[in-house]
Amino acid sequence: MTLVLHNTLTRAEEPFSPLVAEHVRLYVCGPTVYQRIHVGNARPLIVFDVLFRLLSHLYPRVTYVRNITDVDDKIIEQARANGEPIEALTARTTAAFLEDAAALGCLEPTIQPKATEHIPEMVALIGRLIERGHAYAAAGHVLFSTPSMPAYGRLSGRNRDDQIAGARVEVAPYKRDPADFVLWKPAAGDEPGWPSPWGRGRPGWHIECSAMAEKHLGLPFDIHGGGQDLIFPHHENEMAQSCCAHGLETMARYWLHNGFVDMRGQKMSKSLGNVLPMDDALAAAPGEAIRLWMLGAHYRAPIDCSESGFAEARTRLDRFYGALERAGETTADVPDPELIAALEDDLNTPKALAVLHELLHELNRASHSAAPAIAGRLKASAGLLGLLEAPPSKWLRGTLDDSRIAGLVAERQAARQARDFARADAIRDELAAEGILLEDGPGGTTWRSGQ
């Protein structure tokens, strides 16, 4: 099967092929490092990590760029509120972000550029836009002229009125058009700033990604990804800048956007104050359980965050790791073709997980001699999803919870008394998958670790 991806630009699913044979170039917008990320921010991390893994399986070379935005108005405001230097804030939050990404099982990108390391490229790009008549200097600012690009709004599908309303930008007197957006802005004495032909200042948010993508991937490149909330204005403006600076039709051929993570039916957002910070989420569940829970929904569909979802994912992982533990050593294998086909169908992770469960069922029924080969295929397949990469014994010993086990033992006892033997057996099997053995005796049921 050929890899098919839903392209936001064309609003259709399209067969994928790289612009340069055998080399895929992927850019994904990373965090603005002023606060710790929340579970909603984790979704693009996981989604595009799966894409990176799949592309790396299908092609000999993949360059994955995920940036760090370390200069921004939000960073300046947060540092002032904290009473700390900006450098200390960005260093701490960047380190926390990398720890969270690792906890979620994400591979390191090929390149992870920081905005502050690419100011000369941004200044040069802005100068090129001015030269080509797509930008103008005014009152110490440089702004992109949206009317200069007839195709502006093509990515988001927004009309003129929606562009102005959705941009949420200040209608300053120096703007020629209300929808024009900032490429460069003046910096006050206590703010980070760099010299430029337009005075000491700092870049606007959108120009940062345009410059970093061009620097590390060239233009045009294959895939640009990010959250659905970035389609407008961020990605629309990125594409406008890059296309107008170089006379291109598009910045990237394929644009992929993941859906929102909701909290009780409402988009998880710092502005709404309904976020679940990653440190709280990781205190409630292991990162791999959060990852499995998130992959249970198609990446373009919304998903509602709940601790019960985390707990269910954790129990499912217990079963997988328990089966791998019983299988003992695994035979090296390749991913199951059905799982690859599921991922090639616009990253259909729910269907891919169904394949993993079929392999688990097969492993649980396998003979002792056949188990290592099936376990190897299970691990190789799960690896494309970033799952089951820990040693089974480490996972199982790290997830034993005496109170939870006692609760399941009590539930099983009640089921037996009610003659619900199917439920009682299911609980025994669930605990056995975690390496917990039950022993029924005259004094009741006791349990012990079988590891």
C-alpha positions in Angstrom: 0.0 0.0 0.0 1.2 3.6 -0.7 1.3 6.1 2.1 -1.7 8.3 2.0 -2.0 11.5 4.1 -4.8 14.1 4.6 -3.5 17.4 3.2 -5.0 20.4 4.9 -3.9 22.5 1.9 -6.1 20.5 -0.6 -8.6 19.2 2.0 -8.2 15.7 0.6 -6.3 12.5 1.2 -3.4 12.2 -1.2 -0.7 9.6 -2.0 2.6 10.7 -0.5 5.9 11.0 -2.5 8.9 13.0 -1.5 10.2 15.9 -3.6 13.7 14.4 -3.5 13.7 10.6 -4.0 14.5 8.6 -0.9 14.8 11.7 1.3 11.8 13.0 3.3 11.9 16.4 4.8 9.5 17.1 7.7 9.0 20.3 9.8 6.8 20.4 12.9 6.3 23.5 15.1 7.7 23.0 18.6 6.9 24.8 21.9 7.2 28.4 22.9 9.2 27.8 26.1 7.6 30.0 28.7 5.6 27.4 30.7 5.6 23.6 31.0 3.6 21.9 28.2 0.2 20.4 28.9 -1.4 17.2 27.6 -2.9 19.1 24.6 0.6 20.2 23.6 1.7 16.6 23.9 -0.5 15.4 21.1 1.5 16.8 18.1 4.6 15.4 19.8 3.2 11.9 19.8 1.4 12.1 16.4 4.4 13.4 14.5 6.8 11.0 16.3 4.7 8.2 14.9 4.9 9.8 11.4 8.7 10.1 11.9 8.9 6.4 12.8 6.8 5.3 9.9 8.7 7.5 7.4 12.0 6.2 8.7 10.7 2.6 8.1 9.6 3.4 4.6 12.5 5.7 3.4 16.3 5.5 3.8 16.6 9.1 4.9 14.3 11.4 6.9 15.2 14.8 8.2 12.8 15.8 11.0 13.1 19.4 12.2 11.2 20.5 15.4 12.0 24.0 16.6 12.2 25.7 19.9 10.7 29.2 20.1 12.8 30.9 22.7 12.1 34.6 22.0 8.5 35.7 22.1 6.2 38.2 24.0 4.8 35.4 26.2 8.4 34.6 27.3 9.1 38.2 28.2 5.9 38.5 30.1 6.4 35.3 32.0 10.0 36.1 33.0 8.8 39.5 34.3 6.0 37.9 36.3 8.5 35.3 37.7 11.1 38.0 38.4 13.8 35.9 36.7 16.1 36.4 33.7 14.7 35.3 30.4 17.6 32.9 29.8 16.9 31.1 33.1 13.2 30.7 32.2 13.8 29.4 28.7 16.6 27.0 29.8 14.4 25.5 32.5 11.3 25.2 30.4 13.3 23.8 27.4 14.8 21.1 29.7 11.3 20.3 31.1 9.9 20.0 27.5 12.7 17.6 26.5 12.1 15.5 29.6 8.4 15.4 28.9 9.0 14.4 25.2 11.3 11.6 26.4 8.8 10.4 29.0 6.2 10.1 26.2 8.5 7.9 24.2 9.3 10.4 21.5 12.5 10.1 19.5 14.7 13.1 19.2 14.2 15.0 16.0 17.0 15.1 13.5 17.5 18.8 14.1 16.1 20.9 17.0 16.8 24.6 16.1 16.3 27.5 18.5 14.9 30.8 17.2 17.5 32.9 18.9 20.2 31.0 16.9 18.7 32.1 13.5 18.2 35.9 13.8 20.5 36.6 10.8 18.4 34.3 8.6 15.2 36.0 9.8 16.6 39.5 9.0 17.7 38.4 5.5 14.3 36.9 4.8 12.5 40.1 5.9 14.8 42.1 3.7 13.9 39.9 0.8 10.2 40.4 1.4 10.7 44.2 1.4 12.6 44.0 -1.8 9.9 42.0 -3.5 7.1 44.4 -2.4 5.5 42.1 0.1 6.6 43.9 3.3 7.1 47.5 4.5 8.8 49.3 7.4 6.7 51.6 9.6 7.3 53.2 13.0 10.2 50.8 13.8 8.2 47.8 12.7 8.3 45.7 9.6 4.9 44.3 8.5 3.8 41.7 5.8 1.4 43.2 3.4 -1.4 40.6 3.1 -3.0 42.3 0.0 0.2 41.8 -1.9 -0.5 38.0 -1.9 -3.8 37.3 -3.8 -3.7 33.6 -2.6 -3.5 34.6 1.1 -6.0 32.5 3.0 -5.6 29.5 0.8 -4.4 27.2 3.6 -7.0 28.0 6.1 -9.8 28.7 3.7 -10.7 32.0 5.5 -12.2 34.8 3.6 -11.2 38.4 4.0 -13.5 39.2 7.0 -12.5 36.0 8.8 -8.8 36.7 8.3 -9.2 40.1 10.0 -11.3 38.7 12.8 -9.2 35.6 13.3 -5.8 37.3 13.3 -6.5 39.0 16.7 -3.8 41.5 16.0 -3.6 45.1 17.0 -5.0 47.5 14.4 -2.2 50.0 14.8 -2.1 53.3 12.9 1.1 52.3 11.1 -0.6 49.3 9.4 -1.6 49.8 5.8 -4.2 46.9 6.2 -5.8 45.5 9.3 -4.8 42.0 8.4 -1.1 42.9 7.9 1.1 41.1 10.5 4.4 41.9 12.2 7.7 40.5 10.9 10.0 42.6 13.1 9.2 44.8 16.1 11.2 47.3 18.2 12.7 46.0 21.5 12.8 48.1 24.7 16.0 48.4 26.6 15.2 45.6 29.0 13.9 43.3 26.3 15.9 40.9 24.1 16.9 42.6 20.9 19.2 42.4 17.9 20.5 45.0 15.5 18.8 45.2 12.1 18.3 47.7 9.2 15.1 48.8 11.0 16.6 49.3 14.4 17.2 47.2 17.4 14.3 44.7 17.7 13.2 41.1 17.7 11.3 38.9 15.2 7.7 38.2 15.0 6.6 34.6 15.8 5.7 33.5 12.2 9.0 34.6 10.6 10.9 32.4 13.0 9.6 29.2 11.6 9.8 30.3 8.0 13.5 31.1 8.5 14.3 27.9 10.4 12.5 25.6 8.0 14.3 27.2 5.0 17.7 27.0 6.7 17.4 23.3 7.6 15.2 21.8 4.9 15.3 24.1 1.9 12.2 25.2 0.0 9.8 23.8 -0.8 9.9 20.7 1.4 7.7 17.7 1.9 5.6 17.9 5.1 4.7 20.7 7.5 2.9 19.6 10.7 1.4 21.0 13.8 -1.8 21.3 15.9 -5.1 22.3 14.3 -4.9 25.6 16.2 -1.8 26.6 14.2 -3.5 26.6 10.8 -4.5 30.3 11.2 -2.7 32.5 11.6 0.6 30.8 12.2 0.8 28.4 9.3 -1.1 30.7 6.9 1.5 33.4 7.6 4.4 31.1 7.4 3.4 30.0 4.0 2.7 33.6 2.9 6.2 34.7 4.0 8.1 31.8 2.4 6.1 31.8 -0.8 6.3 35.5 -1.4 10.0 35.7 -0.6 10.9 33.0 -3.2 8.1 33.1 -5.7 6.7 29.7 -4.7 3.2 28.3 -4.9 3.6 26.6 -1.5 6.1 26.2 1.3 5.4 22.5 1.8 3.6 20.1 -0.4 1.6 18.4 2.5 0.2 20.1 5.5 -0.9 17.8 8.4 -2.7 19.0 11.5 -3.8 17.0 14.6 -7.1 17.6 16.4 -7.6 19.1 19.8 -7.4 17.4 23.2 -10.6 18.4 25.0 -11.2 18.6 28.7 -14.9 17.7 29.4 -15.8 18.6 25.9 -14.0 21.9 25.7 -10.7 22.5 24.0 -7.8 22.3 26.4 -6.2 25.7 26.4 -4.1 27.8 28.7 -6.3 30.8 27.9 -9.3 28.8 29.1 -7.5 27.7 32.2 -8.6 24.0 31.8 -5.2 22.5 31.1 -3.7 19.3 32.6 0.1 20.1 32.9 2.4 17.3 31.9 3.9 17.0 35.3 0.4 16.3 36.8 -0.4 13.9 34.0 2.9 12.0 34.5 2.2 11.8 38.2 -1.1 10.2 37.4 0.1 7.7 34.7 3.3 6.6 33.0 4.1 8.4 29.8 3.6 5.3 27.8 0.1 4.9 29.1 -0.6 8.5 28.1 0.8 7.8 24.6 -1.3 4.6 24.2 -4.4 6.5 25.3 -3.8 9.3 22.8 -3.1 6.8 19.9 -6.5 5.3 20.6 -8.1 8.1 18.6 -7.3 9.1 15.0 -4.9 12.0 15.0 -7.4 14.4 13.2 -10.3 13.6 15.6 -10.8 15.3 19.0 -10.1 13.3 22.1 -11.4 14.0 25.6 -8.9 13.8 28.4 -9.7 11.8 31.5 -7.7 9.9 34.1 -10.0 6.9 33.5 -8.6 6.8 30.0 -5.1 6.8 31.3 -5.9 4.0 33.7 -7.4 1.9 31.0 -4.4 2.4 28.8 -2.1 1.4 31.7 -4.1 -1.8 32.2 -3.8 -2.6 28.5 0.0 -2.1 28.7 0.1 -4.4 31.7 -1.4 -7.1 29.5 1.0 -6.6 26.7 4.1 -6.5 28.9 2.8 -9.5 30.9 2.5 -11.6 27.7 6.0 -10.5 26.6 7.3 -11.4 30.1 5.9 -14.9 29.8 7.2 -15.4 26.3 10.7 -14.8 27.6 13.3 -14.0 24.9 11.9 -12.6 21.6 13.1 -13.4 18.1 14.0 -10.4 16.0 11.3 -9.7 13.5 9.8 -7.0 11.3 6.5 -5.1 11.8 3.3 -6.8 10.8 2.2 -5.8 7.3 -1.3 -5.1 8.4 0.0 -2.6 11.0 2.1 -0.9 8.4 -1.0 -0.8 6.1 -3.0 0.8 8.9 -0.4 3.6 9.4 -0.1 4.1 5.7 -3.8 4.9 5.7 -3.4 8.5 7.0 -1.8 7.3 10.3 -4.8 5.2 11.3 -3.5 4.4 14.8 -6.8 2.9 16.2 -6.6 0.3 13.4 -2.9 -0.2 14.1 -3.6 -0.8 17.8 -6.3 -3.4 16.8 -3.5 -5.3 15.0 -1.4 -5.2 18.1 -4.3 -6.7 20.1 -4.6 -9.5 17.5 -0.9 -10.2 17.9 -1.4 -10.2 21.7 -4.2 -12.7 21.4 -2.0 -14.9 19.1 0.8 -14.7 21.6 -1.4 -15.7 24.6 -2.5 -18.8 22.7 1.0 -19.7 21.3 3.1 -22.7 22.4 6.3 -22.2 24.3 8.3 -22.8 21.2 6.3 -20.5 19.0 6.0 -17.6 21.5 9.4 -15.9 20.9 8.8 -15.4 17.2 5.3 -13.9 17.8 6.6 -11.8 20.6 9.3 -10.5 18.3 6.7 -9.5 15.7 4.6 -7.8 18.4 7.5 -5.8 19.7 8.6 -4.7 16.2 5.1 -3.7 15.3 4.6 -1.8 18.5 7.9 -0.1 18.0 6.4 1.8 15.0 4.0 3.3 17.5 6.6 4.0 20.1 5.1 1.3 22.4 6.5 -1.7 24.3 10.1 -0.5 24.2 10.8 -1.0 27.9 12.0 -4.4 29.3 8.8 -6.2 30.4 10.1 -6.8 33.9 10.9 -3.1 34.4 7.4 -2.1 33.4 5.6 -4.7 35.4 7.6 -4.1 38.6 7.1 -0.3 38.2 3.3 -0.7 37.9 2.5 -3.0 40.7 0.0 -1.3 43.0 -0.9 -3.2 46.2 -4.2 -1.4 46.7 -5.3 -1.9 43.1 -4.5 -5.6 43.3 -6.3 -5.9 46.5 -9.3 -4.2 45.0 -9.3 -6.6 42.0 -9.0 -9.6 44.3 -12.0 -8.4 46.3 -14.0 -7.8 43.1 -13.1 -11.4 41.9 -14.2 -12.8 45.3 -17.6 -11.0 44.9 -17.9 -12.2 41.3 -17.4 -15.8 42.4 -20.0 -15.5 45.2 -22.4 -14.1 42.6 -21.5 -17.1 40.4 -20.2 -14.7 37.7 -17.3 -17.0 36.9 -16.6 -15.3 33.5 -15.8 -12.0 35.4 -13.8 -13.9 38.0 -11.7 -15.6 35.4 -11.2 -12.3 33.5 -9.8 -10.7 36.6 -7.5 -13.7 37.2 -6.2 -13.4 33.6 -5.8 -9.7 33.9 -3.6 -10.1 37.0 -1.7 -13.0 35.5 -0.9 -10.8 32.6 0.8 -8.5 35.1 2.8 -11.3 36.7 0.4 -11.6 39.7 -0.5 -15.1 40.7 -3.7 -15.8 42.8 -3.9 -18.6 45.3 -7.3 -19.6 46.6 -7.4 -21.3 50.0 -9.6 -21.9 53.1 -8.6 -18.5 54.5 -9.5 -16.6 51.2 -7.4 -15.5 48.2 -3.8 -14.4 48.5 -1.6 -13.1 45.7 2.1 -13.1 44.9 4.3 -11.8 42.2 5.3 -14.5 39.7 8.3 -12.6 38.4 
